[in-house]
Amino acid sequence: SSGGSRSVDFCVRKAMSGACRIRSRSPRGSASGDVQQFIDAVNLRYETLHRAFEEQFWGTKMNLSGDFSASRLAQTKVELETFLRGSDGSSERAKKLLDSAALTADQAKVLNIIQRTFSCYSMSDKVAAARQAITEHESKLEELRNQMQLGFIDGQNQFCPASSVQLRTQMATSDDEALRKASYLGLRSIGTFICGNGFLDIVKQRNKFARDLGYKDFYDYKVTTAEGFNKDTLFGMLDGLEQRTRPLLHQARRLLEHTKGPTATEPWNSSHAIAGDVKKQMDPYFPFSRAVEMWGRSFAKMGISYRGATMTLDLLDRPKKYSNGFCHWPQPAWIKSDGAWQPSVANFTSLADPKAVGSGLTGLTTLMHEAGHAAHFANINQRSPLFSQERAPTSVAYAETQSMFLDSLVSDGAWRGRYARTVDGAPMPADVHEKFLRSMKPYKVFELRSMLAVPYFEKRLYELDDQDVTAEGLERLAAEVESLVQGGPAGRPLLSVPHILSDESSCYYHGYVLAEMAVWQTRSHFLQKYGSIVDNPRIGDDLKQTYWECGNSRPFLETVQDLTGKTLSGDDWVAELQTDLEEYVSSELRALAVASAEPDPASEGLDVDLDMHMRLVDGDTVLADSQEAGFVSACRKFAAKL
C-alpha cells in the first residue's frame, strides 16, 4: 500500500472504535454523526478488502499474468474474513449502536446488515485459524485442478487434451460412440484427480470447522448462513420435489430406452440420443459471433439497465482457465453516505468454443445467465456494499433466480424467433424448433434430477464419518446418489462438478433448485400479468423494483411472495414438466412464427443503450471496448476476431 492508503486504513480502524473523526453529513459530535462515522468506516474498509480479494479471484481463475496466485488469493480472503469476524470490536459496536434512539431509518437498516453479515463469520481465533488453513488448501487444490491435463484417449490410444466443456460437447454432438465414451471417462478422471490432491482432507477439515461452530456439519453451516434456514428445512423442501418427480424420471428413462435403444441411457449416450441430431440442426442459428449483440439487444428491449456499470467479459475457452462460468463483482453497487451512486464493476466468463458444434448455444445461455447476475447486482440500491455482495448472508437461491430467469428465455419460441438467427439474419425454421421441442420435452425431468443430485451428494458427503472419507468411499457415494436421483450413472459425474471444490460454491447447488422453482413461478406470474416476457419493457422494471433493488435486505422467500403473490413451491415447475406435448408444441410454434416475422435485430441500428461500459477480453488481451464506438460496434469487432 502507498502511504496514503495506509493513512486511510488507520483512520478506518480508529473510526470503528470511535477514535477517529470521518466527515459525514450529520452534525459534528451528534449521536447520529457518531453512527454515520462508524457506518462510513465499515463500508470503506469492506469495499477495500472486497476489491482486493475479487481482483485476485479473477486473476487466478482466468490465469492472467501479473501478481496473481493461489497464495495471494488465500491471503486476501483471510484478510476479508478476518474483518468480517468483527474481531476488532466492530460487531459489538454495531449491536450497541442499534439500541441508539437517534438512528435514522437508513442507519438502522445499514447497522442491521452489518450485524447480520458479521454474525455469519463470527468465530474464535482457534476456529478462524482452522478456517485459514482450509482456505489455503482449497486454493492449492483449485490451482492444481486448473493445471490438470484433462482430455480423452482416442482410437489410436493417444491422449488428446480437452477442457470439460469440450468433453461434454463431444458427448452431446459426436456420432462416434467410442469418442463419446472416451469423453465421459475423461470427465470421470476429474474425480480421481481431486481425491488424490487434497479434496478428502478438505472435506474433513470443513466438517470439523462447522461442528466447532455448533452446526451439524459443513452443509448445515453453509445453508444456514446463506439462506437463513437450516439443512433439515432445506431438504424438507427438496424431498417433496424429488418425490413428485421420481415417477417422471422413470417414465422418461423407459421412453428413451424404448425409442432410442437399450444403450441410450448409458451416461455417454443419453444427451446425444436425446438431442444430438437436432443440436447440429440448430447450430447455424446460434452463431457465437452474434451472441453478445443478441444478449444486449434482448436485455435492452426488456428495459434492463446496468446503471453505469463497467463489465469485463472473458467468454472464450482456453487452457488453464477456470472450467465453469461465473460472475463476480470487484466493485459492489451502492449509495454512498453523501448520496453519490457507486456503479458496480463486474467480471464474468463463459467457455465458448466458436468452432465446436453446439458451443454457440451453450455459450449464449451461459452469457445470458452471467449477464443476468450482473444486471441484478448492478441495480441493488442500498446504502452499503454489504447489501450487494454475493457471499453470506446473501441467499444463493435469491442470486440464482435472477440469472436463471433470464437464461430460461433462450429456449422460448418467442425468443428464438426473434434472436436465434444465422450470421445472415435468417430465423430458425419452425421444423427445427419443433424437432427440438419433441426431442427435449419428454426428457426435461433429467435436468431437474441432475440439479437435485448435487445437493443430495454433498449432503451425504458431509454426513460421512471421517474414516469413510476415502477415494473409494466418495466414488461409491457418487454412484449411489447418481443411481438414486438420476436413475443410473450420470453424464456429468458428480465428482466432476466444479462447485464442490471451492468454499464459495460448495454446498451451493441447492440454490439452483430453489431458484428454478422461483423461475417457473415468476414466468407464470409474468405470462398471466402481461401475456409476454420477451421484448417486454415492463419485465425489467418489475424485476428491478421487487427482486433487485432490495439486495439482501429482504429474505429470498419474501421477494418471491411479493412479486408472484404466492409462497414459493415447485408447482409451476412440475406443471411445466407435465404439460401435454402437443399443446406445448402448438403454443411454441405460434410464438416462434410471430417473432420470426419481426426484422433481424442486427438490422435495427447501433442504438443499444444498456448504460454500461463493456470490455471483451481473452485473458490479458482486450478484443473490443464499447467506449471506442459503442456497444454494437464492440460486439461486431469482437465477432470479427473469433
N, C-alpha and C positions, 0 to 999 in steps of 0.2 A: 504494500500500500504506500501511497505518497504520504507526505507529512500532513497534507490537508485532509485526506480521508481518515488518517489516524485521529485527527482532532475531532472530526465528526463522530467517529466511533466512540471516542472517550466521552463526548458530550451526550451521545445517545444513552450510554450506560448510566451516566450520572442522572440523566433525566428520569430513567426508570426507577431510580432510587430516590428521586425527588431533590437531588442536589445540584442540578444544573438547569438554568432557565433556557427554554426554547420559545421563540416567538410564536404567538398564536393570536387569533382574533379576540380571545377573551381578555378581560381586564387584568392587568398585572396584579398578581397577589390574590386574585379571587379564587374561590374553591373550584369554579368551573375552569379557570385558567390552569390550575394545577392538574386537573383531569386531562385537559386538552394537551398539556405538555407531555404527560405520560403517554397518551394515545399517539401523539406525533412521533415520540421516541420509539415506541414499539413498531409502528408502521414503517418507519425508516429503517430500523435495524432488520426487520423481517425482509423487507424489499431487497436490501443489500445482500443478505445471506441467501435468499431465494435465487437471486440472479446468478450469484457465484456458482451455486450448485447446478442450476439449469444449463449454464454455459458449458460446464464440464460434462453434464449428461449428454448434451447434443454433440459435443466434440468427440466423446468416446464412442457413442453409438454410431455416429456417421464415419468414424475412423478418419478424422480430419488431421491435418498437420498442425503443429503448434503445441502449446503446453497443455495437452490433454492426456490423461492417463487414468487407469483404474485406481491408482493410489490417490491421485488428486480428487477424483470423483468421490471416493470414500471419505476423504478429509473434509470436503465441503459439505457432504451430507451430515457428517458428525457435528460440524460446526453449526449447521442449521438446526439439527435436532437438539443439540445442547441448549441453544437459545429457546427452542420451543418447550423444553422441560421446565422453563421458568426457574432455573436453579439460581438465578441472580436475585430472586425475590419478587420478580415482576408478576408472577402468577398470584402470589398472595396479595400484592398491591392491587391488582385488578379486582380481586374479591372485595377488598376493603372499600375501594372507590365505588363499587356498585351499590354500596349502602349509603352513599352520599345523597343528600336531599337536593343538591344543587345541580344534578345532572340534567343535561338536555336529552331529548329523545334520541338524537343521533349518537350522543356519547354513551348512553346506556346500551344502545344496540351494538356499538363497537366494543365496549367493555365485555359484553356477553360473548361475542365471537372470540375475543382474546382469551377469556376464561375457558370457553369450550375447546378451543384449539390447544391451549396449554395442557388441559386435562387429558387429552389424547396421548401426550408424550411424557406425562408425569411419572417419574421413576427414581429410585435411589441411585446413588453413584455406582454401586456394585452392579446393579442391573443395567445401567447405562453403559458401563464398561463392556458387559457381555453383548449389548446391542452393537457397540462399535466393532467388536471382533466379528460379529456376524456380517456387518456391512462390508468389512474388508474381505471376508471370504466370498461374499456374493459378488463383489466387484472382480475378484480374481477369476471366479468361475465364468462370469459373463465375458471377461476378456478372453479366456481360453475358448469359450464357445464361439466367439466371433472369429477366432483364428482357426477353428476346426476345419479340416479338409473334408468337406461334405461333398457327396456325389453318389455315383452308382457304378456298378460293374457291367460293362457292355457285353455283347455277344462274343467278342474276342478276348474276354476276360481282362479287359483293360479298364482301369479306373478313369472315370470321366467326372471332373469337377462340376458341381451344380448346386445352386442355392436351394433352400427348402421351397421357395416359390416355384423354381423351375421343376423340381421334382413333383410337386403337386399338379402343376400344369401338364406335365407329361402323363401323369396318371389319368387326368381328365380327358386328354385330347389324342393321345397316341393310339393308333390302331394295332400296335405291336404289344401283345400281352406280356412278352418277355421283358420288354422295356418298362412297361407299367409295373411289373413285379419288382424289377431291379430298383425302380424309383421308390417304391414302397419300402424295400429293405434299406435303402439309403436314409429314408426318414426314421426308420426304427433304430438306426445306428446312433441317432442323437441321444436316445435314452441310455444306451450303453456308455456313451461318452460322458454324459453328465454324472452318471452314477460312479464312474471311475475317476472323476475330477472334482470331488468335494461336495456334491449335492446331498449325499447321505448325511454328512456331518452337519450341513446347514439345516436340514430338516430337524435333526435332534436339538441343535442349538436354538432354533426358532421356538420349538416347543418348550424348552426349559425357560427361555426368556419370558414367554407368555404366562407360563404357570407361576413363575416368580412374581408376576404382576397380579396374580389372583384369578386368571382366566383358565378355562378348562384346557385349552390348547391354543396353538397359534391361529387356527381358523377362527375360533371364538373371539380372540383378541382383535383380529383384523375386521371382522364383520361388525363387532360391537362398536369399535371406534369410528368406523366409516359410516355405518348405516343407522346406528343408534338403537339397534335391537340385536339380540344375541343369536348364536348359531342355531339353537333349538327353534327359535321363532322363524329364522330364515328357511330351515329345511322343512318346517311345517308347511310353508308356502310352496316350496319346490316339490315336496312329496305329492301334494294334490295334483300339480301339473304332470308329474311323472306318471301317476296312476291313471289320470284321464287320457293320456296319450299313448300308454303302453299298448292297448289293442290296435291303435292306428299304426304303430310301428310294426307289429307282427303282420298285420294285413298288408302293409307296403312291402315288407320283405318277401312275403309269399307271392305277391303280384310280380315283383321284379324277377324272381326265380321262374315263375310261370311264363312270363313274356320274353325274358332275355336268356333263360337257361340256368341250370343249377349252379354254375360258377359265377353268376352275375353278382352275387353278394360277397364274393371274395373282396378283401379290402382294397386290392389294387385294381379291381374291375368295376366296382359299383358306380363311381362317378362317371366313368366312360360309358358304362351300359345305360345309364340314365340319360345322359345329355351329350355324349361325346360328339355325335354327328351334328346335332343342332348347334353346338358351340362353334363348330367350324363354319356353319352357315351364317351364324350371327356375327362372326368375327369382322367382316368388312364394315359393319355398321357401328362398330366400337373402335375406330382407329384411335390409338392413344394420342396421336398428334392433335386431335381435336378435343381431348378430354378436359384440359384445363379451361379452354374457352367455353365449352358447354356447361361445365360446373358454374363458371362465373355468370353466364347469361341466365341459367336456370335460377340461381340464388337471387340474382338481381330482380328477376321477374316476380319472385315471391316476396319482394320487399325486404330482403335481408341486407343489412349494412354491418360493416366491421368497425365503425366509429373511429376511424383514423389509425387503425392497427397497422403494424409492419409485419409482414408474413414472409418467412423463408420456406420454400418448398423444395425438398430433395426427393424426387419422385422415381428415379431410375434405380434398378437393381445393379449391384456391383459387388465384387468380392469384399469380404470383411465388414460389410455394412450390416447393421442390426437387422435380423430376419423377420421383422414384423412392423407394420405401420403404426405410427403413434403421433400424437400432437401434444407438445408441452409449451409452457409459457415462461420464457425468461423474465418477462415483464408482465405482471398481472394488471388488468384494467381496474382503476378505482378513482374515487373523487378525493382529492387532497383537502387538507383542512382549510385552505384558502379558497376552496370551491373549484380549483383548476381540475380539468379532466386529464387523467393519465391514460392514454391509449395502451392497449396491450401490444406485446411483441410475441408472435407465435412462430414456432418451428414445427413443421410436420413433414412426414415422409410416407412414401409408398414404395413398392418394389416392382415397378413395371419393367417389362422387357418387351419393347415395341415390336420385336420380330417374332415373338412366340404367339402361336395361335391361342386365343383365349385370354392373353395377358392384358389386352386393351380393356375388356370388360372388368377384369379383376382390378386393374389399376384405377379405372374410373370409379368403381364402387368404393375402393379404399380412399380415393381422393374426396369423394362426396362425404364419406364418413369423417375423415380427419378435418375437412373444411367445416363440417357441422360442429365439431368440437370447438374449432377456432371461432366460429360465429357466436356460439354460446358464451364463451369466456370473454370475448371482446365486448359483450353487451351487459356484463354484470355491472350494476350501477350502485355501488355501495361505498362507504367511507373508510374502507381499509382493504389492503390487498389480501388480508386473511379470508375475505368473502369470496375471492376469485382465484384461489389456488386449488389444485386438484387432489391434494392429499387430505387425510382425515383432518377435520370432520366432514369433508365434502363427500356426499354419497356417491358411490360408484354407479349405482343404478340411475341416479339423477343425471350424472355426467353422460352416461352412455345413451340414455333416452334421446337426447338431442341429436347426437350423431347418427344413431341408428334409424331414427325417424327420417332423416334427410337422405341417408343412403338407400332406404327402402324404396324410394321413388324410382330408382334405376330399373326396377323390374316391371313398373307400371306401363300399360299400353299408352296412357296419356303422356307419359314422359318419353317413352321410346319413339312414339310417332313424331314428337317434336325434336328430340335431341339425338337419337340414335340414327346417325346418318353416315354415309360413306364420305370419303375425303372430298368428293364432288357434290355432296349435299343431297344425295338420293336417300329417301326414307326407307326404313325397314319394311319389306313387303309383309302383307298380312299372313301369308302362308308360313313364313319363317317364324314370326311371333307365335302363330298357332302351334307350330311344332314344338316350340319352347314350352308353351303352356301345357300341352298334352304330355310332354316328356317329364316335366318337373312337378306339376301339381300333385300327382298321386304320391310323390315321394318327399314332399316338403316337410313331413314329420321327421325325416332324417336330420334335417338341420336343427330342429328343436332338440332332438335327442343328443346330437353332437354337442350342443351348448350345455345341456344338463350334465353330460358325462364329466366335464372338467370339475365343477364344484363337488360332485359326488366323489370323484377320485381324490381331490385334495382334502375333503372332509375325512375320508377314511385314512388317508396318508398321515394326517396329523393326529389320528386316534391310535396309530400303531404304537406298541411298546418299542423302546429303543432297540432291543435285541432283534426285532423284526424289520428294522430299517436297514435292509441289505439290498444289493443289486437284484438278487433273485426275488426277494420279497416284494420289491417295487414292480418288477416285471410281472409277477404273479397278480399283484393287486390291480395293476393296469388292465391285465387281461380279464380279470373278474368284473371290473366295472364296465369295460367295453362290452362284454357279453351281456351283463345285466341291463345296461342302459341303452346300448346301441344294437343289441341282438347278436353281436359277434365282433371279431377283430375290426378295428376302425381304420378307415383310410388315412386319417390323421392320428397316428399313435399318440396316446395321452402323454407319454414321456417326451414327445417332440414339441409339445405346446410351449412356446417361449415364455408365456406368462408365469409359469411355475417357478422360474429361476430367480427373478429379482423381487426385492421386497415390495416395490411399488405396485407390481401386478400380480403377485402371488395371492391366493385366496381372494381373487378379484372377479373371477368369471361368472359368479352368481349375478353380478351386476348386469351382464349382458342378458341373462334370462329375465330378470325383473324388468329390465329396460324394454325387452321385446314385448313383454306383456303391455307395458305402457305405450309402446309404439302402435300396436294394433288398436288399443283403446283410444289413442289420440287420433289415429287415422279415421276410425269410426266416427268420432266426435266431429272432426272437420267435414267429413263427407255428409253427415247429417245436417250440419250447420250451414255449410256453404255449397255443397254439391260437387266441389272440386278442390284439389290441392295444388296440382302443377300449375305454375304461372299465376297463382292467385296471390296478389299482394297483401291480402288480409292475413295470410298464414304467418308471414314474418312478424307482423305486428302483434298477433296473438302470442306467438312463441316468446317474443321479447318481453311482453308485459307480464305474462304469467309464469313462464318457465325460466327465463334468462336473467332478467334484471335483479331478481332477489338473491342470486348466488346461493351460497349455503346457509343463508339466514333463515330458510324455511325447510322443514322436512320434505324429503322426496315424495312421500305418500300424500302429503298435503297439497303439493303443487299439482299432482295428477288429479286429485279430487277437485281442486279449484278449476282446472281447465275443462275437464271432461264431465264433471258433475257426478262422477261415480267413484267408489272405492276401487283401488287397483285390484284387478283379477286377471286370470288367463282366459276369461270367457270369449273375448273378441278374437284372440289368437286361435283358440281351439275352434271357434266357429268358422274362421277363415280356412282352417285345415279341412273342415267338414263340408265346405261349400260344394254343391253339385258341380261336377266338372263341366258339363255342357253349359250350364248357366254362367259359370265363371268365364269360359272361353268366349261366349257370346258378348258378355259385358266388356271384356278386354278388347276384343276386336272392334267394337263400336268406338271405344275411346281411342284406339290406335288410328282408326280411319279419320276421325275428326282432327286429331293432332297432326297427322301426316299431310293433311290438306293445307296446313299453315306453311309459310315460306321457310326455307332453311334459315335457322337462327344466325348462321355465319354471314348471311347476306343483309342483315339488319343494321349495318353500320358499326362504327367504332365506339359508340357511346354506351359503355357499360360501367356504371358507377357503383362500386361496392364500398367506397370510402375507405380505401386501404392502399398501402404500398406493398407490392408483391415482388419478391426476388425468387427466380427459378434457378436452382443451382444443381450441380452434380459434384458432391463433395466440396472441395475447395474452389471449384470453378463456377463462376457466375455465368449462366447461359443467357439470361434475359432479366430485365429490370423494368417494371412498369413506370418508374419515374422518368425514363427516357422518352417514351412516346405513348404512354397509356396502357391500360390493361390488355386490350385486344392485340395491340402491336406486340406486346411482350409475349402473349400466348403464341402468336404466329412466328415470332423469332425463335422461341423455344421449339416449336414444331419443326421448323426448318433445320434444326440441328440434330433431330432424332435420327 
